[in-house]
Amino acid sequence: MRRFIVAAIAALGLVGVAPAATPAAPPASIARKTCSGSFTHGVIGGVQKCLRRGEFCAHGYDRQYRRYGFRCVSRDARGNYHLT
């Protein structure tokens, strides 16, 4: 009898669980970050960026900057990297 009660409670518990809502589909066109005319739009590290010579950069993403015609190898006196 006890097994029957435990099984019935477990079955009711599973029936009471609502299915998880499915996430909404992403929009067909993802909004692109707008950059002014002197900048180049790029995606670095999965984040949209406006790139221009002299801007700060992350040296670890130098390979990704190269896709857009920049290099991240120039350091200033403080040790910060800038696009060239």
All heavy atoms as an XYZ file, in Angstrom:
635
protein
N       0.819     -1.186      0.000
C       0.000      0.000      0.000
C       0.868      1.257      0.000
O       0.559      2.235     -0.655
C      -0.926     -0.047      1.229
C      -1.831      1.122      1.315
S      -3.077      0.958      0.036
C      -4.140      2.240      0.471
N       1.937      1.207      0.799
C       2.817      2.372      0.910
C       3.475      2.678     -0.441
O       3.614      3.828     -0.827
C       3.871      2.110      1.970
C       4.747      3.300      2.204
C       5.710      3.030      3.338
N       6.543      4.194      3.528
C       7.027      4.578      4.665
N       6.779      3.869      5.738
N       7.774      5.636      4.756
N       3.897      1.641     -1.163
C       4.508      1.836     -2.481
C       3.526      2.501     -3.433
O       3.891      3.352     -4.239
C       4.950      0.506     -3.077
C       6.151     -0.071     -2.434
C       6.577     -1.310     -3.165
N       7.462     -2.094     -2.322
C       7.835     -3.322     -2.574
N       7.373     -3.941     -3.635
N       8.647     -3.941     -1.773
N       2.272      2.107     -3.352
C       1.243      2.686     -4.208
C       1.091      4.182     -3.935
O       0.993      4.987     -4.852
C      -0.095      1.969     -3.988
C      -1.219      2.566     -4.779
C      -1.287      2.381     -6.151
C      -2.177      3.352     -4.167
C      -2.307      2.947     -6.888
C      -3.205      3.919     -4.891
C      -3.273      3.718     -6.259
N       1.089      4.568     -2.679
C       0.941      5.982     -2.311
C       2.142      6.787     -2.804
O       1.995      7.872     -3.372
C       0.760      6.124     -0.788
C      -0.587      5.507     -0.370
C       0.820      7.582     -0.369
C      -0.784      5.425      1.117
N       3.345      6.255     -2.596
C       4.558      6.951     -3.042
C       4.560      7.090     -4.557
O       4.879      8.145     -5.107
C       5.818      6.201     -2.558
C       7.070      6.790     -3.176
C       5.897      6.241     -1.033
N       4.162      6.041     -5.267
C       4.112      6.091     -6.730
C       3.065      7.092     -7.205
O       3.279      7.835     -8.169
C       3.828      4.710     -7.297
N       1.924      7.149     -6.530
C       0.867      8.095     -6.904
C       1.322      9.531     -6.694
O       1.088     10.412     -7.534
C      -0.397      7.807     -6.100
N       1.997      9.797     -5.592
C       2.497     11.156     -5.319
C       3.548     11.543     -6.356
O       3.544     12.663     -6.867
C       3.057     11.238     -3.889
C       1.911     11.114     -2.882
C       3.809     12.547     -3.679
C       2.369     11.000     -1.455
N       4.423     10.623     -6.691
C       5.455     10.902     -7.694
C       4.822     11.180     -9.054
O       5.234     12.094     -9.775
C       6.435      9.740     -7.784
N       3.810     10.411     -9.420
C       3.140     10.606    -10.703
C       2.434     11.953    -10.739
O       2.479     12.666    -11.747
C       2.148      9.475    -10.959
N       1.772     12.329     -9.664
C       1.102     13.633     -9.611
C       2.109     14.770     -9.661
O       1.850     15.819    -10.249
C       0.237     13.731     -8.356
C      -1.020     12.869     -8.354
C      -1.714     12.960     -7.004
C      -1.961     13.291     -9.465
N       3.246     14.558     -9.044
C       4.290     15.588     -9.069
C       4.807     15.823    -10.475
O       5.059     16.956    -10.880
N       4.957     14.750    -11.259
C       5.439     14.906    -12.629
C       4.394     15.535    -13.528
O       4.715     16.289    -14.443
C       5.855     13.546    -13.192
C       7.109     12.930    -12.570
C       7.341     11.534    -13.142
C       8.311     13.811    -12.807
N       3.130     15.237    -13.280
C       2.057     15.819    -14.084
C       1.950     17.308    -13.802
O       1.682     18.108    -14.691
C       0.710     15.101    -13.790
C      -0.450     15.832    -14.441
C       0.776     13.670    -14.272
N       2.203     17.709    -12.566
C       2.075     19.108    -12.177
C       3.192     19.992    -12.697
O       3.073     21.209    -12.695
N       4.271     19.407    -13.151
C       5.392     20.200    -13.649
C       5.047     20.724    -15.036
O       4.755     19.953    -15.940
C       6.687     19.357    -13.708
C       7.811     20.161    -14.318
C       7.051     18.879    -12.323
N       5.090     22.022    -15.187
C       4.793     22.627    -16.485
C       6.027     22.535    -17.374
O       7.152     22.663    -16.887
C       4.385     24.078    -16.303
N       5.836     22.315    -18.655
C       7.000     22.280    -19.547
C       7.664     23.656    -19.593
O       7.008     24.689    -19.491
C       6.409     21.908    -20.903
C       4.968     22.269    -20.804
C       4.579     22.130    -19.362
N       8.969     23.654    -19.707
C       9.714     24.910    -19.759
C       9.365     25.671    -21.028
O       9.208     25.085    -22.099
C      11.214     24.626    -19.719
N       9.228     26.965    -20.891
C       8.918     27.800    -22.055
C      10.117     27.831    -22.987
O      11.254     27.975    -22.549
C       8.565     29.205    -21.606
N       9.861     27.681    -24.249
C      10.956     27.735    -25.214
C      11.349     29.184    -25.428
O      10.493     30.070    -25.488
C      10.531     27.115    -26.559
O       9.387     27.811    -27.035
C      10.210     25.643    -26.406
N      12.640     29.466    -25.513
C      13.063     30.849    -25.719
C      12.627     31.358    -27.087
O      12.507     30.591    -28.043
C      14.586     30.782    -25.622
C      14.932     29.368    -25.899
C      13.744     28.545    -25.449
N      12.388     32.635    -27.143
C      11.979     33.242    -28.408
C      13.120     33.139    -29.412
O      14.295     33.215    -29.057
C      11.613     34.699    -28.188
N      12.787     32.953    -30.644
C      13.801     32.864    -31.693
C      14.486     34.213    -31.848
O      13.854     35.259    -31.703
C      13.143     32.457    -33.010
N      15.782     34.232    -32.104
C      16.471     35.508    -32.286
C      15.939     36.218    -33.524
O      15.460     35.570    -34.458
C      17.935     35.112    -32.470
C      17.908     33.687    -32.873
C      16.657     33.094    -32.292
N      16.001     37.531    -33.525
C      15.500     38.258    -34.694
C      16.273     37.870    -35.951
O      17.448     37.507    -35.880
C      15.720     39.722    -34.340
C      16.685     39.723    -33.210
C      16.570     38.406    -32.520
N      15.596     37.956    -37.076
C      16.214     37.552    -38.335
C      17.449     38.387    -38.635
O      18.435     37.894    -39.165
C      15.202     37.668    -39.470
N      17.394     39.655    -38.318
C      18.563     40.510    -38.551
C      18.962     41.144    -37.236
O      18.200     41.888    -36.632
C      18.231     41.588    -39.585
O      17.215     42.425    -39.097
N      20.140     40.810    -36.769
C      20.629     41.366    -35.509
C      21.105     42.783    -35.786
O      21.803     43.042    -36.757
C      21.768     40.497    -34.947
C      21.223     39.112    -34.623
C      22.386     41.132    -33.733
C      22.260     38.127    -34.198
N      20.710     43.696    -34.920
C      21.072     45.099    -35.110
C      22.589     45.244    -35.093
O      23.259     44.753    -34.195
C      20.448     45.943    -34.020
N      23.095     45.906    -36.074
C      24.530     46.117    -36.191
C      24.886     47.438    -35.542
O      24.180     48.426    -35.697
C      24.909     46.142    -37.671
C      26.377     46.318    -37.910
C      26.681     46.244    -39.383
N      28.034     46.704    -39.611
C      28.600     46.766    -40.771
N      27.923     46.396    -41.837
N      29.831     47.190    -40.900
N      25.963     47.450    -34.792
C      26.417     48.666    -34.148
C      26.797     49.671    -35.225
O      27.467     49.332    -36.191
C      27.622     48.351    -33.267
C      28.099     49.511    -32.445
C      29.165     49.071    -31.471
C      29.538     50.199    -30.564
N      30.469     49.769    -29.528
N      26.357     50.902    -35.073
C      26.672     51.916    -36.073
C      27.945     52.649    -35.658
O      28.081     53.087    -34.524
C      25.513     52.919    -36.217
O      25.246     53.494    -34.939
C      24.274     52.230    -36.730
N      28.856     52.747    -36.580
C      30.122     53.436    -36.351
C      30.187     54.647    -37.274
O      29.707     54.586    -38.410
C      31.305     52.510    -36.652
S      31.341     51.022    -35.640
N      30.793     55.720    -36.789
C      30.930     56.903    -37.640
C      31.882     56.595    -38.790
O      32.562     55.570    -38.800
C      31.425     58.095    -36.826
O      32.729     57.860    -36.358
N      31.958     57.509    -39.739
C      32.716     57.274    -40.963
C      34.189     56.980    -40.777
O      34.796     56.290    -41.586
N      34.794     57.486    -39.703
C      36.238     57.278    -39.530
C      36.563     55.951    -38.855
O      37.732     55.625    -38.678
C      36.821     58.431    -38.713
O      36.230     58.471    -37.427
N      35.546     55.209    -38.438
C      35.748     53.929    -37.770
C      35.410     52.773    -38.710
O      34.689     52.929    -39.683
C      34.844     53.821    -36.532
C      35.293     54.670    -35.377
C      34.872     55.986    -35.276
C      36.120     54.165    -34.400
C      35.258     56.772    -34.214
C      36.517     54.945    -33.335
C      36.084     56.250    -33.235
N      35.928     51.596    -38.373
C      35.619     50.361    -39.076
C      34.854     49.465    -38.121
O      35.283     49.263    -36.980
C      36.914     49.644    -39.517
O      37.660     50.511    -40.355
C      36.610     48.352    -40.234
N      33.731     48.932    -38.577
C      32.963     48.020    -37.741
C      33.644     46.662    -37.714
O      34.097     46.161    -38.736
C      31.544     47.871    -38.295
C      30.741     46.872    -37.546
N      30.628     45.569    -37.953
C      30.029     46.966    -36.405
C      29.872     44.914    -37.089
N      29.494     45.739    -36.145
N      33.726     46.062    -36.521
C      34.311     44.741    -36.397
C      33.723     43.994    -35.220
O      33.106     44.586    -34.339
N      33.924     42.691    -35.208
C      33.495     41.861    -34.092
C      34.756     41.254    -33.497
O      35.434     40.451    -34.128
C      32.513     40.759    -34.544
C      32.121     39.881    -33.369
C      31.294     41.380    -35.185
N      35.081     41.670    -32.282
C      36.284     41.223    -31.588
C      35.860     40.531    -30.300
O      35.200     41.134    -29.463
C      37.220     42.418    -31.261
C      37.526     43.237    -32.504
C      38.482     41.938    -30.569
C      38.275     42.511    -33.591
N      36.232     39.285    -30.148
C      35.871     38.540    -28.951
C      34.370     38.365    -28.808
O      33.867     38.304    -27.695
N      33.655     38.345    -29.931
C      32.217     38.161    -29.909
C      31.436     39.430    -29.606
O      30.231     39.393    -29.452
N      32.125     40.566    -29.505
C      31.483     41.845    -29.200
C      31.699     42.794    -30.368
O      32.808     42.888    -30.899
C      32.085     42.453    -27.911
C      31.453     43.791    -27.596
C      31.934     41.492    -26.750
N      30.653     43.509    -30.752
C      30.771     44.466    -31.843
C      31.574     45.678    -31.377
O      31.316     46.223    -30.312
C      29.387     44.897    -32.310
C      28.608     43.755    -32.906
C      27.286     44.219    -33.475
O      27.158     45.348    -33.925
N      26.324     43.342    -33.456
N      32.526     46.083    -32.182
C      33.407     47.201    -31.841
C      33.539     48.143    -33.029
O      33.428     47.733    -34.182
C      34.820     46.701    -31.505
C      34.911     45.717    -30.381
C      34.880     46.415    -29.069
C      35.112     45.396    -27.952
N      35.030     45.998    -26.659
N      33.804     49.405    -32.723
C      34.164     50.389    -33.738
C      35.673     50.557    -33.635
O      36.189     50.967    -32.595
C      33.439     51.708    -33.492
S      31.659     51.581    -33.702
N      36.381     50.228    -34.700
C      37.841     50.197    -34.681
C      38.427     51.374    -35.445
O      37.913     51.772    -36.486
C      38.329     48.893    -35.318
C      37.748     47.605    -34.737
C      38.151     46.421    -35.591
C      38.191     47.419    -33.306
N      39.530     51.915    -34.904
C      40.247     52.986    -35.578
C      41.679     52.993    -35.056
O      41.941     52.630    -33.911
C      39.575     54.332    -35.294
C      40.291     55.499    -35.942
C      39.517     56.782    -35.882
N      39.277     57.190    -34.502
C      38.647     58.308    -34.167
N      38.165     59.101    -35.106
N      38.464     58.620    -32.919
N      42.598     53.405    -35.883
C      44.007     53.473    -35.505
C      44.161     54.344    -34.260
O      43.574     55.416    -34.147
C      44.807     54.073    -36.659
C      46.285     54.074    -36.436
C      46.990     54.610    -37.670
N      48.390     54.780    -37.411
C      48.930     55.903    -36.945
N      48.175     56.953    -36.731
N      50.212     55.973    -36.713
N      44.932     53.854    -33.277
C      45.187     54.592    -32.051
C      44.277     54.221    -30.892
O      44.557     54.566    -29.752
N      43.181     53.501    -31.173
C      42.263     53.095    -30.109
C      42.897     51.997    -29.256
O      43.746     51.240    -29.714
C      40.958     52.566    -30.707
C      40.151     53.601    -31.457
C      39.532     54.630    -30.539
O      39.037     54.259    -29.460
O      39.551     55.811    -30.917
N      42.460     51.917    -27.985
C      42.931     50.849    -27.124
C      42.505     49.500    -27.705
O      41.460     49.401    -28.341
C      42.335     50.982    -25.715
C      42.940     52.079    -24.910
C      42.266     53.268    -24.733
C      44.186     51.925    -24.320
C      42.806     54.290    -23.982
C      44.743     52.942    -23.568
C      44.048     54.127    -23.403
N      43.307     48.480    -27.461
C      42.983     47.142    -27.942
C      43.480     46.101    -26.950
O      44.267     46.404    -26.056
C      43.593     46.902    -29.325
S      45.388     47.009    -29.371
N      42.998     44.893    -27.109
C      43.406     43.768    -26.278
C      44.383     42.919    -27.088
O      44.009     42.348    -28.115
C      42.194     42.950    -25.863
N      45.607     42.847    -26.630
C      46.664     42.157    -27.365
C      46.306     40.701    -27.661
O      46.675     40.162    -28.707
C      47.971     42.232    -26.582
C      49.121     41.577    -27.268
N      49.640     42.047    -28.443
C      49.828     40.471    -26.956
C      50.635     41.268    -28.826
N      50.767     40.306    -27.936
N      45.555     40.059    -26.784
C      45.175     38.666    -26.975
C      44.288     38.443    -28.197
O      44.160     37.330    -28.688
N      43.661     39.513    -28.706
C      42.791     39.414    -29.868
C      43.464     39.935    -31.135
O      42.790     40.233    -32.113
C      41.495     40.194    -29.633
C      40.616     39.594    -28.560
C      40.299     40.299    -27.419
C      40.095     38.315    -28.704
C      39.485     39.765    -26.442
C      39.279     37.762    -27.731
C      38.977     38.495    -26.602
O      38.165     37.955    -25.647
N      44.785     40.017    -31.161
C      45.503     40.559    -32.317
C      45.110     39.853    -33.613
O      44.904     40.497    -34.638
C      47.009     40.458    -32.103
C      47.788     41.085    -33.241
O      47.496     42.248    -33.591
O      48.686     40.415    -33.792
N      44.949     38.549    -33.562
C      44.583     37.787    -34.771
C      43.223     38.243    -35.302
O      43.020     38.343    -36.509
C      44.555     36.302    -34.461
C      44.147     35.462    -35.665
C      44.252     34.009    -35.373
N      45.659     33.629    -35.514
C      46.153     32.447    -35.205
N      45.378     31.524    -34.720
N      47.423     32.181    -35.381
N      42.294     38.553    -34.412
C      40.973     39.015    -34.848
C      41.044     40.435    -35.404
O      40.329     40.768    -36.353
C      39.973     38.937    -33.698
C      39.694     37.511    -33.277
C      38.679     37.414    -32.166
O      37.855     38.302    -31.996
N      38.738     36.332    -31.407
N      41.887     41.282    -34.835
C      42.039     42.641    -35.366
C      42.611     42.602    -36.785
O      42.287     43.444    -37.609
C      42.961     43.480    -34.475
C      42.349     43.867    -33.148
C      42.865     43.374    -31.949
C      41.271     44.747    -33.079
C      42.327     43.733    -30.736
C      40.727     45.115    -31.866
C      41.247     44.599    -30.693
O      40.710     44.964    -29.496
N      43.449     41.634    -37.065
C      44.059     41.530    -38.403
C      43.007     41.337    -39.489
O      43.208     41.761    -40.624
C      45.049     40.367    -38.443
C      46.299     40.625    -37.642
C      47.243     39.457    -37.767
N      48.344     39.584    -36.825
C      49.394     38.813    -36.842
N      49.497     37.854    -37.743
N      50.356     38.976    -35.964
N      41.896     40.705    -39.172
C      40.816     40.527    -40.158
C      40.335     41.864    -40.710
O      39.840     41.935    -41.831
C      39.612     39.847    -39.521
C      39.824     38.445    -39.102
C      38.525     37.910    -38.530
N      38.784     36.725    -37.734
C      37.974     36.250    -36.817
N      36.847     36.855    -36.570
N      38.290     35.177    -36.145
N      40.447     42.902    -39.894
C      39.939     44.217    -40.277
C      41.056     45.187    -40.673
O      40.826     46.377    -40.819
C      39.117     44.800    -39.117
C      38.003     43.875    -38.717
C      38.109     43.077    -37.580
C      36.852     43.748    -39.491
C      37.100     42.204    -37.218
C      35.840     42.873    -39.145
C      35.974     42.113    -38.005
O      34.966     41.239    -37.660
N      42.270     44.661    -40.834
C      43.387     45.466    -41.311
C      44.134     46.206    -40.220
O      44.864     47.162    -40.504
N      43.977     45.799    -38.972
C      44.665     46.446    -37.860
C      45.604     45.459    -37.183
O      45.494     44.255    -37.363
C      43.653     46.960    -36.819
C      42.747     48.031    -37.335
C      41.464     47.722    -37.744
C      43.180     49.334    -37.418
C      40.617     48.706    -38.225
C      42.342     50.326    -37.898
C      41.061     50.012    -38.303
N      46.513     46.000    -36.397
C      47.400     45.189    -35.556
C      47.307     45.714    -34.140
O      47.095     46.912    -33.933
C      48.863     45.301    -36.014
C      49.170     44.776    -37.400
C      49.129     43.259    -37.513
N      49.811     42.548    -36.457
C      51.082     42.190    -36.493
N      51.823     42.475    -37.539
N      51.618     41.529    -35.488
N      47.470     44.852    -33.164
C      47.437     45.247    -31.760
C      48.772     44.857    -31.135
O      48.859     43.946    -30.321
C      46.271     44.576    -31.039
S      46.071     45.140    -29.340
N      49.836     45.544    -31.556
C      51.180     45.222    -31.071
C      51.905     46.446    -30.536
O      52.950     46.325    -29.914
C      52.022     44.556    -32.185
C      51.463     43.196    -32.542
C      52.101     45.432    -33.403
N      51.361     47.636    -30.743
C      52.013     48.866    -30.324
C      51.649     49.192    -28.876
O      50.473     49.259    -28.520
C      51.575     50.018    -31.235
O      52.149     51.223    -30.814
N      52.673     49.404    -28.039
C      52.461     49.735    -26.630
C      52.887     51.163    -26.364
O      53.871     51.653    -26.913
C      53.256     48.802    -25.735
C      52.799     47.377    -25.798
C      53.690     46.490    -25.004
N      53.172     46.380    -23.654
C      53.645     45.561    -22.742
N      54.686     44.820    -23.022
N      53.118     45.500    -21.555
N      52.171     51.827    -25.461
C      52.573     53.171    -25.057
C      53.462     53.085    -23.816
O      53.822     51.996    -23.367
C      51.340     54.058    -24.825
C      50.431     53.556    -23.705
O      50.834     52.652    -22.949
O      49.316     54.088    -23.598
N      53.819     54.236    -23.251
C      54.719     54.277    -22.102
C      54.131     53.573    -20.876
O      54.870     53.077    -20.025
C      55.047     55.723    -21.758
N      52.827     53.521    -20.779
C      52.174     52.879    -19.638
C      51.990     51.379    -19.844
O      51.523     50.671    -18.945
C      50.806     53.495    -19.403
C      50.870     54.912    -18.940
C      49.486     55.426    -18.683
N      49.543     56.784    -18.198
C      48.501     57.572    -18.072
N      47.301     57.112    -18.428
N      48.623     58.789    -17.625
N      52.285     50.883    -21.019
C      52.157     49.463    -21.297
C      50.829     49.076    -21.939
O      50.549     47.902    -22.112
N      49.979     50.053    -22.267
C      48.700     49.786    -22.898
C      48.893     49.585    -24.401
O      49.700     50.274    -25.018
C      47.718     50.943    -22.680
C      47.381     51.146    -21.225
O      47.230     50.181    -20.482
N      47.284     52.388    -20.796
N      48.131     48.668    -24.962
C      48.200     48.401    -26.402
C      47.238     49.302    -27.156
O      46.161     49.641    -26.670
C      47.851     46.948    -26.698
C      48.949     45.978    -26.303
C      48.942     45.350    -25.056
C      49.989     45.689    -27.172
C      49.934     44.464    -24.701
C      50.992     44.802    -26.830
C      50.958     44.196    -25.590
O      51.953     43.322    -25.244
N      47.654     49.705    -28.373
C      46.838     50.540    -29.251
C      46.861     49.969    -30.647
O      47.853     49.378    -31.082
C      47.392     51.986    -29.272
C      47.311     52.656    -27.947
N      46.205     53.328    -27.518
C      48.223     52.752    -26.940
C      46.433     53.823    -26.322
N      47.646     53.484    -25.938
N      45.770     50.169    -31.396
C      45.684     49.676    -32.771
C      46.601     50.467    -33.690
O      46.723     51.675    -33.572
C      44.249     49.786    -33.293
C      43.230     48.855    -32.667
C      41.840     49.165    -33.175
C      43.587     47.411    -32.939
N      47.251     49.752    -34.584
C      48.080     50.395    -35.622
C      47.594     49.957    -36.968
O      46.906     48.975    -37.105
C      49.568     50.007    -35.463
O      49.693     48.598    -35.478
C      50.134     50.569    -34.191
